[in-house]
Amino acid sequence: MNDATATTRVAVIGGGVVGTAVLHALAHRGVDAVLIEACDELALAASGTNSGILHTGFDSTAGELETALILRAAELRPAVLAALDVPVLPVGARLQPRAEGDDAVIAALAENAERNGVDVEIRTTDGALLVPGESVTDPVAFSSALAASAVAAGGSVLLDSAVIGIDRRTDGLRVVLRGGRTIDAEVVVNAAGLHADDIAAMVGDTSFEIFPRKGEFFVFELPGASRLDQILLPVPTKRTKGVLVFPTVDGRVIAGPTACDLVDKGDWSVRSEAAAEILPKAIAQFAELEGLEPVFSYAGLRPAGRGSNYVIGSSSAEPRLINVAAIRSTGLTASLGIADHVAGLLPALGVEPGEPRPTVEAGAPRTATPWWQRTAGRLAARA
């Protein structure tokens, strides 16, 4: 795709885990597709600054689209992960009751898990809720592996290609890139994360707004033979799942996140007060953190919708633009389900995907830098 104007059937805007999953799904269904990413690497924003936890959906509200796509992703993920060289820790999770009323919340979560078909257990000795299906991965490696597999299956990736406009054509949409290049596509998928509302506005769609919800994390090195072999989840509130403590695929332990609603989509800083908000809660769950100094900290910006969640479907202003927006903290978990859902929307727009083919094996690029450090460092350099 070196010409000034290129042609494809589907253009996917956004190189995070959702965009790469969509490209992967389309390429493995024989659809000519190209992914367009503004940065010079994939997964440098929300996808590279989250927890890396693959949730089961045990606590997701039954009947919602988000829940359906989380559960669908859980069906698709084993075969995809088996073909891709992506590290995964199948450690499971535990919610420990610590305050009055927690037992009732845990009982309700167990009932919700049963409705969603997710295996959980309430331990009789202490009332803890055990969720064996929860796991941890490297979200950058996952995104990169999906993209590499998609390219091996016939898809294309354009990096350092910011979208500055979308023009209507009789047979589709023209995506205008910084520097003057254009891509003509029958359908455009808007998976631009924090900037999905900016992309939608290019076709006159102002039906949703994205704002950044900052989540700050602290990374620890445990001394000696100490280790954490489970994800420790707090009993959630209506607003947030609270502060988690969890192992990483590279042997560290991370505590977080916070949940701070912002306006600035470029504020990736860790606030000075974040440690006081996170560490006491983290130590209450995992006493081994007492007295340890974090070796690193980072912040992620979740692309939250104002009064909306999982905005997925054709734009009311331009049906050939499929918005995949307001995908908050479950984007990593649900990405394969989201991609499968998007593929199912294409026939109504004249693009007929074929039957899914087995995932093409293609190793993702690896670096010696842990994913959480690599992403935060790049963002700091860009600030």
C-alpha positions, 0 to 999 in steps of 0.5 A, spaced: 500 500 500 505 505 497 500 509 492 498 515 494 491 512 494 489 505 496 483 501 496 480 496 500 474 493 502 474 495 510 478 500 513 479 499 521 481 506 524 485 504 531 491 500 533 489 498 540 487 491 542 480 492 539 482 494 532 487 489 531 482 484 533 477 486 528 483 486 523 484 479 525 477 477 524 476 480 518 483 477 515 481 470 517 474 471 514 477 473 507 475 480 507 480 485 504 482 490 510 487 495 512 488 497 519 490 505 520 494 507 526 496 514 528 502 512 532 508 508 530 507 502 534 501 498 536 497 499 543 500 505 545 494 508 549 489 504 553 491 497 550 498 498 553 496 501 560 491 497 563 491 491 568 492 485 562 487 481 566 482 477 562 476 477 566 470 471 565 464 476 566 462 473 572 460 480 575 458 483 568 450 485 568 446 479 564 443 481 558 447 487 556 451 487 549 458 488 553 456 481 557 454 478 551 461 480 547 465 478 554 462 471 554 463 470 546 470 472 547 471 467 552 469 462 547 473 464 541 480 465 546 482 458 547 483 457 539 486 464 538 491 463 544 493 456 542 495 459 535 499 465 538 505 466 542 502 470 547 504 469 555 498 467 559 497 466 567 491 462 568 491 464 576 484 465 577 481 470 582 479 471 589 474 476 592 475 476 600 469 479 604 472 484 609 466 489 611 459 488 613 455 487 607 460 484 603 457 477 604 451 479 601 455 482 595 459 476 594 452 472 594 449 476 589 455 476 584 455 468 585 448 468 582 450 473 577 456 468 575 451 463 574 446 467 570 452 468 565 454 461 565 461 462 569 464 457 574 465 460 581 465 458 588 464 461 595 469 458 599 466 455 606 472 457 610 472 464 609 466 466 605 471 468 599 469 468 592 473 464 587 473 465 580 478 460 577 477 462 570 480 469 571 487 470 567 493 475 566 496 476 559 501 481 556 496 486 552 501 489 548 503 482 546 496 480 545 495 486 540 501 485 536 500 478 535 493 479 533 496 484 528 501 479 526 497 474 525 492 478 521 497 480 516 500 473 515 492 472 513 492 477 508 491 484 512 495 490 512 497 495 517 499 502 516 503 505 522 504 513 523 498 514 519 493 519 523 486 520 520 485 527 519 478 527 515 473 522 512 469 524 505 463 520 502 463 517 496 458 514 492 461 507 493 464 508 500 468 512 504 475 516 503 479 516 509 484 522 509 491 521 512 496 526 515 501 527 509 496 527 504 495 519 503 488 517 502 484 510 503 478 508 499 474 503 503 466 500 502 466 500 510 470 504 515 470 501 522 472 506 528 475 503 533 479 509 535 479 509 543 479 515 546 478 519 539 473 515 537 468 521 538 473 525 534 473 520 528 465 520 528 465 527 528 468 527 521 462 524 518 457 529 522 456 524 528 456 527 535 451 522 538 456 520 543 462 523 547 468 520 549 472 522 556 478 519 559 477 515 566 484 515 569 487 509 572 493 509 576 497 503 577 504 501 582 508 496 580 512 492 585 518 487 586 517 482 591 523 480 595 526 473 595 521 467 594 515 471 595 510 471 590 502 472 588 499 466 585 492 469 584 488 475 582 486 479 588 479 483 587 476 487 592 468 487 593 466 492 588 462 498 588 457 501 584 462 505 580 468 501 580 471 495 581 476 498 586 483 497 587 486 490 585 492 486 586 495 481 581 501 478 578 504 480 571 507 475 566 514 477 568 513 476 575 512 483 578 506 485 582 501 490 580 496 494 585 491 499 582 487 502 579 484 509 581 478 511 577 479 519 576 474 522 570 478 527 566 477 531 560 484 532 557 485 526 553 493 527 553 494 527 561 498 520 562 501 522 568 500 519 575 498 524 580 502 525 587 496 523 591 495 516 587 499 512 592 495 514 598 489 512 594 491 505 592 497 502 597 493 502 603 487 498 600 492 494 596 496 492 603 490 490 606 489 485 601 496 483 600 500 484 606 507 482 603 506 489 600 507 492 607 514 496 607 515 495 599 517 501 595 514 501 588 519 500 582 514 503 577 508 507 576 503 508 570 497 511 568 492 508 563 486 512 560 480 508 559 475 511 553 469 512 557 462 514 554 458 520 557 452 516 559 454 510 554 457 504 554 459 499 548 457 503 542 457 498 537 453 499 530 453 503 524 453 511 525 446 514 524 450 520 520 453 515 516 451 507 515 458 505 512 462 508 518 461 502 524 462 505 531 466 501 536 466 506 541 466 507 549 469 500 550 472 501 557 476 497 562 473 490 558 476 492 552 482 487 552 477 481 555 472 482 550 476 484 544 475 477 540 467 478 541 467 485 539 471 483 533 466 477 531 460 482 532 463 487 528 464 482 522 456 480 523 454 487 521 458 487 515 453 483 510 448 489 511 453 494 508 454 489 502 461 486 505 460 478 506 465 475 510 467 468 509 467 462 514 472 463 519 479 460 518 484 457 523 488 463 526 495 463 522 501 462 527 505 469 527 509 471 533 509 478 535 515 482 536 518 482 543 522 486 547 526 486 553 522 491 556 516 489 560 509 492 556 507 496 562 514 500 562 515 500 554 508 504 554 508 508 559 515 510 557 513 512 550 507 516 553 512 520 557 516 521 552 511 524 547 508 529 553 
